[in-house]
Amino acid sequence: MDVETIFFATAPSGIEPLLANELSALGAIEPKPARGGIRFAGSMELAYRACLWSRTASRVLLPLVQFPAESVAALYQGVHAFAWEEHLAPDGTLSVEFAGTCPGITHSHFGAQRVKDAIVDRFRAHCGQRPSVDRQKPDLRLHVLVRAGEASVSLDLSGDSLHRRGYRQETVAAPLKETLAAALLLKAGWPAIAAAGGPLLDPMCGSGTLALEAAWIAGDHAPGLLRTHWGFAGWLGHSPALWKRLINEAIERHEAGRSQIPIILASDHDPRAVRATLINADRAGMTRQIQITQRDLAEIESLPGAAGLLMVNPPYGERLGATQEEWKPLYRTLGERLKTHFTGWQAAVLTADPELGKQMGLRAEKTHVFFNGPLECRLLRFRIEPGFFVDREAADRRACTMRLEKAKADGAEDFINRLRKNVRHIGRWAEREGIGCYRLYDADLPDYAVAIDRYEQWLHVQEYAPPAHIDPERAAQRLNQVLAVLPAVLELPADQMFLKVRERQKGPNQYRKQAESGHFCEVREGPARFLVNFSDYLDTGLFLDHRLTRHQIGELAAGRRFLNLFGYTATATVYAALGGAASTTTVDLSSTYLDWAKHNLELNGIRGTRHQLIQADCLPWLTHTRDRYDLIFLDPPTFSNSKRMAATFDVQRDHVALLRQALRLLAEHGSLIFSTNRRKFQLDQAALADWQIEDWSRRTLPLDFSRNPHIHQCWRFTRVL
C-alpha cells in the first residue's frame, strides 16, 4: 500500500470537526470534511490506529475502486472487472451494503445482490471457486455507494459500527451511542478538566455510557480495545504483526493511564439503570474507577476539591414518548441543584427541546448541534457562576405580561375582562366556601368557546369543537389567545395548564384514551381526596357539577347500605363511606375506572370487605342480584355501545327500564338518586308514577355551574307512603 493511501471515516452530522481533530492527532494527512464524514490520507498503520483509537468515527473505509455506473449492467461490469482475488480468499466470506440509486435498481437489496453476483462470478471464472455470504462476521464487508452515475466500492476496515465498544451488556430506554457520548464529552472540554484533576458527575446515568466513555478518555483507554472482530481480519492485505504491535501499545497505555482517571460519579434514581451501569462498568474494566450509586436528582451535590464537569443526557419527549410539560419539573430541579451546589463547575446538557433547557434558569455559554439518531439536539454548555443565573420566575412573569398585552392588541380584551370578573365573583366564592376545584368559565362569550376548570393549582381547559361554519383559523387564534391570557390573569405557570378539545364522542372514541402519561394529581373536595388525571382521558375523573350531589349522598349515607351504579372513579362512594355508610358496592364495566376507584378509596382510608368493587355490565348485573340497598346512586352514561355490553344503551330510551330494575333493589325506606347530563332529557314520570319523585336539579346545581342550569338533571326516588 502507498504511504498516502486515501481513507474515509464516517460520522453523523455535527461530529465531523471532532473526528477531523482526532484523525489529525493520529497523524492523518489533510483530513477534509466530505458528505457523511472525513476523507484523509495516510499509511495502513494510520488506518489501523483510526479503527482502534477513534472515539467519534462510525466506520473506517478503504476505497477500493470507483467507476461509472449509469445502469445495472455497468454496475455489474465495473465490480466484475476489479481483482477481488487480491483481497479475499476464494473460500472466504463477504457481505455487501448498498446505498444510492441508478436506473434499474429500485431498492438497496437488489443493488447489493448484483454486486455480490459480480464478485462471485469473477471468482468462479478466475479461481474455479466462489466465496459465500456471511452477514454477521464476514472476511470482507463492502460498502457500495452509487451517486450521480458513479459507483464507489470500499472495504469496511472496522467490520461493524465503531460505537459497539464491547462493554454494553445491559441497556435502558433511549441509550446514547458510545460515539455520540464521546463526542459530547470532547466538545464539553472533558479531557482538559480530567487532566486538571476535575471530577465528572452524570446524575441520570442510564446504562452508564457517558461515565464509561469519560473514564476511557481520562485513562487513555483505546475505545476499540475490547472488540474481538474487525473488518480487516480476513482481508488478504491485513498485517497481523502491525495490528498486534498496536494492540500491545494500547494495552500499555491503558495500564499506565488507569492512575490518571479522576473521580467519576454515575447515579440514577432508577435501580434498573444503576444495575445496568454496574454490569457495563464491570465489562469495561472500570468498576474501581467509577462510583455508581442510586440517587435522586434532587439529592446530587458537588465534590470537594477541583471544580469538575456535570454531564447529563436528561429525557425529552421525542425519545421516551412523554410531553414537554412532564419533563419541565425535572429540568427545573436540575437547574436549582446546579445553582445551589455546583458553583464554579461546568455543566453540559443534551436536549432535543431548547424550551426545556430554558427551565433550568441558566444562560448557556455555548450551544452545539448534534444528532441523536434522527433527532436534532442541542448540547447546552454552562458555566455555573452567578453571572449566568436567570430568574426564571421573573422571566416567566415578563413573558406572561407580554403575551397578555399582545392578546389585548389582538382583540381579546372582552375575554380578559370577563375572566377577571369571574375570578372576582366565582373565585372569591370558592375561597370562602373552601372549594378548590370549580368551573371558572364556560363559553361565557360565544367567540371564546372553552370551559375552564380550576383544580387547585392546575387548570383544565376544554375547547368545544367549533361548528362547521366557523373559520378554523379564527377559532385557533381565539384558542391561542385563551392560552396566552390564562397564566397571566390567574397567576399560574403555563405548564400547570392542560388543554383538550371536547366534542361529542361516538362509537369506540367514547372510551379511547387521549394520551398515555399515567400521571395523576391529588386534589381535595370537602372531606374527601381524589386522584385526577388531566391528560389521558376526556374527563378528569371528578365531575365538578356533581359536587352538591356527592355532598347530599354523604349526608344520607350514615348507617346505610350504599350502591353506586356506573360507579366511574367512585367519588360518590368515597362520600358515602366517609358519611358513615354501613357498606358500599360500586359497579362499573371498566377495569381502568375500577382500579382508579380502588385508589380513590384507599386514598381516603376506605378498605375492607364492607366496600366492594364489582366489574360488570350494570344492566345484566341488576337483573341477577338479589341484594337490597338503602341508598342507590344511578348516574348512567348518555349513550354507550361498548363492545362488552350486550346491547346499546340510550338514557332517554332506556331510563324507565333501568330505573325499575334499580328500584327493585331499594329497601323499604331507601332513596335512589338518579342523575343525567343529557341536555334535553325528559323524565317519563307517568311511567314511574308508583314512586314518589322529587326534582333535585336545582338543589344539586353548584353556583359555578348556575349559568348553565341544564348541565345535569337530578331526582330523588322514594317509595310512596
Secondary structure in CASP SS format (residue, H / E / C, confidence):
PFRMAT SS
TARGET T0000
AUTHOR 0000-0000-0000
METHOD secondary structure of the structure
MODEL  1
M C 1.00
D C 1.00
V C 1.00
E C 1.00
T E 1.00
I E 1.00
F E 1.00
F E 1.00
A E 1.00
T E 1.00
A C 1.00
P C 1.00
S C 1.00
G C 1.00
I C 1.00
E H 1.00
P H 1.00
L H 1.00
L H 1.00
A H 1.00
N H 1.00
E H 1.00
L H 1.00
S H 1.00
A H 1.00
L H 1.00
G C 1.00
A C 1.00
I E 1.00
E E 1.00
P E 1.00
K E 1.00
P E 1.00
A E 1.00
R C 1.00
G C 1.00
G E 1.00
I E 1.00
R E 1.00
F E 1.00
A E 1.00
G E 1.00
S C 1.00
M H 1.00
E H 1.00
L H 1.00
A H 1.00
Y H 1.00
R H 1.00
A H 1.00
C H 1.00
L H 1.00
W H 1.00
S C 1.00
R C 1.00
T C 1.00
A C 1.00
S C 1.00
R E 1.00
V E 1.00
L E 1.00
L E 1.00
P E 1.00
L E 1.00
V E 1.00
Q E 1.00
F E 1.00
P E 1.00
A C 1.00
E C 1.00
S C 1.00
V H 1.00
A H 1.00
A H 1.00
L H 1.00
Y H 1.00
Q H 1.00
G H 1.00
V H 1.00
H H 1.00
A C 1.00
F C 1.00
A C 1.00
W H 1.00
E H 1.00
E H 1.00
H C 1.00
L C 1.00
A C 1.00
P C 1.00
D C 1.00
G C 1.00
T E 1.00
L E 1.00
S E 1.00
V E 1.00
E E 1.00
F E 1.00
A E 1.00
G E 1.00
T C 1.00
C E 1.00
P C 1.00
G C 1.00
I E 1.00
T C 1.00
H C 1.00
S H 1.00
H H 1.00
F H 1.00
G H 1.00
A H 1.00
Q H 1.00
R H 1.00
V H 1.00
K H 1.00
D H 1.00
A H 1.00
I H 1.00
V H 1.00
D H 1.00
R H 1.00
F H 1.00
R H 1.00
A H 1.00
H H 1.00
C H 1.00
G C 1.00
Q C 1.00
R C 1.00
P C 1.00
S E 1.00
V E 1.00
D C 1.00
R C 1.00
Q C 1.00
K C 1.00
P C 1.00
D C 1.00
L E 1.00
R E 1.00
L E 1.00
H E 1.00
V E 1.00
L E 1.00
V E 1.00
R E 1.00
A C 1.00
G C 1.00
E E 1.00
A E 1.00
S E 1.00
V E 1.00
S E 1.00
L E 1.00
D E 1.00
L C 1.00
S C 1.00
G C 1.00
D C 1.00
S C 1.00
L C 1.00
H C 1.00
R C 1.00
R C 1.00
G C 1.00
Y C 1.00
R C 1.00
Q C 1.00
E C 1.00
T C 1.00
V C 1.00
A C 1.00
A C 1.00
P C 1.00
L C 1.00
K C 1.00
E H 1.00
T H 1.00
L H 1.00
A H 1.00
A H 1.00
A H 1.00
L H 1.00
L H 1.00
L H 1.00
K H 1.00
A C 1.00
G C 1.00
W H 1.00
P H 1.00
A H 1.00
I H 1.00
A H 1.00
A H 1.00
A C 1.00
G C 1.00
G C 1.00
P C 1.00
L E 1.00
L E 1.00
D E 1.00
P C 1.00
M C 1.00
C C 1.00
G C 1.00
S C 1.00
G C 1.00
T H 1.00
L H 1.00
A H 1.00
L H 1.00
E H 1.00
A H 1.00
A H 1.00
W H 1.00
I H 1.00
A H 1.00
G C 1.00
D C 1.00
H C 1.00
A C 1.00
P C 1.00
G C 1.00
L C 1.00
L C 1.00
R C 1.00
T C 1.00
H C 1.00
W C 1.00
G C 1.00
F C 1.00
A C 1.00
G C 1.00
W C 1.00
L C 1.00
G C 1.00
H C 1.00
S C 1.00
P H 1.00
A H 1.00
L H 1.00
W H 1.00
K H 1.00
R H 1.00
L H 1.00
I H 1.00
N H 1.00
E H 1.00
A H 1.00
I H 1.00
E H 1.00
R H 1.00
H H 1.00
E H 1.00
A H 1.00
G H 1.00
R H 1.00
S H 1.00
Q H 1.00
I C 1.00
P C 1.00
I C 1.00
I E 1.00
L E 1.00
A E 1.00
S E 1.00
D E 1.00
H C 1.00
D C 1.00
P H 1.00
R H 1.00
A H 1.00
V H 1.00
R H 1.00
A H 1.00
T H 1.00
L H 1.00
I H 1.00
N H 1.00
A H 1.00
D H 1.00
R H 1.00
A H 1.00
G C 1.00
M C 1.00
T C 1.00
R C 1.00
Q C 1.00
I E 1.00
Q E 1.00
I E 1.00
T E 1.00
Q E 1.00
R C 1.00
D C 1.00
L H 1.00
A H 1.00
E H 1.00
I C 1.00
E C 1.00
S C 1.00
L C 1.00
P C 1.00
G C 1.00
A C 1.00
A C 1.00
G C 1.00
L E 1.00
L E 1.00
M E 1.00
V E 1.00
N C 1.00
P C 1.00
P C 1.00
Y C 1.00
G H 1.00
E H 1.00
R H 1.00
L H 1.00
G C 1.00
A C 1.00
T C 1.00
Q H 1.00
E H 1.00
E H 1.00
W H 1.00
K H 1.00
P H 1.00
L H 1.00
Y H 1.00
R H 1.00
T H 1.00
L H 1.00
G H 1.00
E H 1.00
R H 1.00
L H 1.00
K H 1.00
T H 1.00
H H 1.00
F C 1.00
T C 1.00
G C 1.00
W C 1.00
Q E 1.00
A E 1.00
A E 1.00
V E 1.00
L E 1.00
T E 1.00
A C 1.00
D C 1.00
P H 1.00
E H 1.00
L H 1.00
G H 1.00
K H 1.00
Q C 1.00
M C 1.00
G C 1.00
L E 1.00
R C 1.00
A C 1.00
E C 1.00
K E 1.00
T E 1.00
H E 1.00
V E 1.00
F E 1.00
F E 1.00
N E 1.00
G C 1.00
P C 1.00
L E 1.00
E E 1.00
C E 1.00
R E 1.00
L E 1.00
L E 1.00
R E 1.00
F E 1.00
R E 1.00
I C 1.00
E C 1.00
P H 1.00
G H 1.00
F H 1.00
F E 1.00
V C 1.00
D C 1.00
R H 1.00
E H 1.00
A H 1.00
A H 1.00
D H 1.00
R H 1.00
R H 1.00
A H 1.00
C H 1.00
T H 1.00
M H 1.00
R H 1.00
L H 1.00
E H 1.00
K H 1.00
A H 1.00
K H 1.00
A H 1.00
D C 1.00
G C 1.00
A C 1.00
E H 1.00
D H 1.00
F H 1.00
I H 1.00
N H 1.00
R H 1.00
L H 1.00
R H 1.00
K H 1.00
N H 1.00
V H 1.00
R H 1.00
H H 1.00
I H 1.00
G H 1.00
R H 1.00
W H 1.00
A H 1.00
E H 1.00
R H 1.00
E H 1.00
G C 1.00
I C 1.00
G C 1.00
C E 1.00
Y E 1.00
R E 1.00
L E 1.00
Y E 1.00
D E 1.00
A C 1.00
D C 1.00
L C 1.00
P C 1.00
D C 1.00
Y C 1.00
A C 1.00
V E 1.00
A E 1.00
I E 1.00
D E 1.00
R E 1.00
Y E 1.00
E C 1.00
Q C 1.00
W E 1.00
L E 1.00
H E 1.00
V E 1.00
Q E 1.00
E E 1.00
Y E 1.00
A C 1.00
P C 1.00
P C 1.00
A C 1.00
H C 1.00
I C 1.00
D C 1.00
P H 1.00
E H 1.00
R H 1.00
A H 1.00
A H 1.00
Q H 1.00
R H 1.00
L H 1.00
N H 1.00
Q H 1.00
V H 1.00
L H 1.00
A H 1.00
V H 1.00
L H 1.00
P H 1.00
A H 1.00
V H 1.00
L H 1.00
E C 1.00
L C 1.00
P C 1.00
A H 1.00
D H 1.00
Q H 1.00
M E 1.00
F E 1.00
L E 1.00
K E 1.00
V E 1.00
R E 1.00
E C 1.00
R C 1.00
Q C 1.00
K C 1.00
G H 1.00
P H 1.00
N H 1.00
Q H 1.00
Y H 1.00
R C 1.00
K C 1.00
Q C 1.00
A C 1.00
E C 1.00
S C 1.00
G C 1.00
H C 1.00
F C 1.00
C E 1.00
E E 1.00
V E 1.00
R E 1.00
E E 1.00
G C 1.00
P C 1.00
A E 1.00
R E 1.00
F E 1.00
L E 1.00
V E 1.00
N C 1.00
F C 1.00
S C 1.00
D C 1.00
Y C 1.00
L C 1.00
D C 1.00
T C 1.00
G C 1.00
L C 1.00
F C 1.00
L H 1.00
D H 1.00
H H 1.00
R H 1.00
L H 1.00
T H 1.00
R H 1.00
H H 1.00
Q H 1.00
I H 1.00
G H 1.00
E H 1.00
L H 1.00
A C 1.00
A C 1.00
G C 1.00
R C 1.00
R E 1.00
F E 1.00
L E 1.00
N E 1.00
L E 1.00
F C 1.00
G C 1.00
Y C 1.00
T C 1.00
A C 1.00
T H 1.00
A H 1.00
T H 1.00
V H 1.00
Y H 1.00
A H 1.00
A H 1.00
L H 1.00
G C 1.00
G C 1.00
A C 1.00
A C 1.00
S E 1.00
T E 1.00
T E 1.00
T E 1.00
V E 1.00
D E 1.00
L C 1.00
S C 1.00
S H 1.00
T H 1.00
Y H 1.00
L H 1.00
D H 1.00
W H 1.00
A H 1.00
K H 1.00
H H 1.00
N H 1.00
L H 1.00
E H 1.00
L H 1.00
N C 1.00
G C 1.00
I C 1.00
R C 1.00
G C 1.00
T C 1.00
R C 1.00
H E 1.00
Q E 1.00
L E 1.00
I E 1.00
Q E 1.00
A C 1.00
D C 1.00
C H 1.00
L H 1.00
P H 1.00
W H 1.00
L H 1.00
T H 1.00
H H 1.00
T C 1.00
R C 1.00
D C 1.00
R C 1.00
Y E 1.00
D E 1.00
L E 1.00
I E 1.00
F E 1.00
L E 1.00
D C 1.00
P C 1.00
P C 1.00
T C 1.00
F E 1.00
S E 1.00
N C 1.00
S C 1.00
K C 1.00
R C 1.00
M C 1.00
A C 1.00
A C 1.00
T C 1.00
F E 1.00
D E 1.00
V H 1.00
Q H 1.00
R H 1.00
D H 1.00
H H 1.00
V H 1.00
A H 1.00
L H 1.00
L H 1.00
R H 1.00
Q H 1.00
A H 1.00
L H 1.00
R C 1.00
L C 1.00
L E 1.00
A E 1.00
E E 1.00
H E 1.00
G E 1.00
S E 1.00
L E 1.00
I E 1.00
F E 1.00
S E 1.00
T E 1.00
N C 1.00
R C 1.00
R C 1.00
K C 1.00
F C 1.00
Q C 1.00
L C 1.00
D C 1.00
Q C 1.00
A H 1.00
A H 1.00
L H 1.00
A C 1.00
D C 1.00
W E 1.00
Q E 1.00
I E 1.00
E E 1.00
D E 1.00
W C 1.00
S C 1.00
R C 1.00
R C 1.00
T C 1.00
L C 1.00
P C 1.00
L H 1.00
D H 1.00
F H 1.00
S C 1.00
R C 1.00
N C 1.00
P C 1.00
H C 1.00
I C 1.00
H C 1.00
Q E 1.00
C E 1.00
W E 1.00
R E 1.00
F E 1.00
T E 1.00
R E 1.00
V C 1.00
L C 1.00
END
